[in-house]
Amino acid sequence: MDAFTEKTLNLLNNIDGACEGAFCGMDGIIISKYTLLSVPLDMELICANFVTVIKTLKSMGNNPKDIITTFEKHTIFIKVLEEGFVCLIMNVDGNLGRAKLECSRLPKGFVG
């Protein structure tokens, strides 16, 4: 297991309700992904689309830090970093506060 995959697994293990996590560069390519519980959501497609959202917001003078999207059965939490972002898929009752805390502890320059 490489270092990024290990860090992804550690991140997921610290968040109740986490199903899947990925570290993604600003090119939309996933650097590392780990699945604890299979979900009917396509992580690659989610990351590719959120890159567009993040870049659009930045081009308009906004610098998003967190993006949260809630669905009937899942919550997607995006932590935007300088060089990429973390994408977490959680059960709808997953611990969002813990996800924010764990992602805030990631060092600068982590993705990229």
Secondary structure, DSSP 8 states (H G I E B T S, - for coil): --HHHHHHHHHHHTSTTEEEEEEEETTS-EEEEEESS--SS-HHHHHHHHHHHHHHHHHTT----EEEEE-SSEEEEEEE-SSEEEEEEEETTS-HHHHHHHHHTS-TT---
